[in-house]
Amino acid sequence: MKRNTLRPFPAVTLVLGETGGYRRVNSVHQVAELLLEHWPVESGEEYVTAVRICLEAMLGAVPPEAARDALIRAAREAGLSVMQ
């Protein structure tokens, strides 16, 4: 499978706590960066699922919207506000 990290989807904005500000993402690459480098908690079932689905989206095994949906579920699990 061909790796494609720039797969776009409708943008979603997350509020990353009081000091993290806002983060707007609209591609699988941005989801991966957010989850792996800027996520406030590195645990939780939805977080782990989001990382896995993001990898699958990079490989083209699932649509980019699946990564977006998984990110939203992980954000809610982490207590982050989500603006769609």
Beta strands, then each sheet from edge to edge (+ up, - down):
strand 1: 8-15
strand 2: 22-27
strand 3: 81-83
sheet 1: 2+ 1- 3+
end
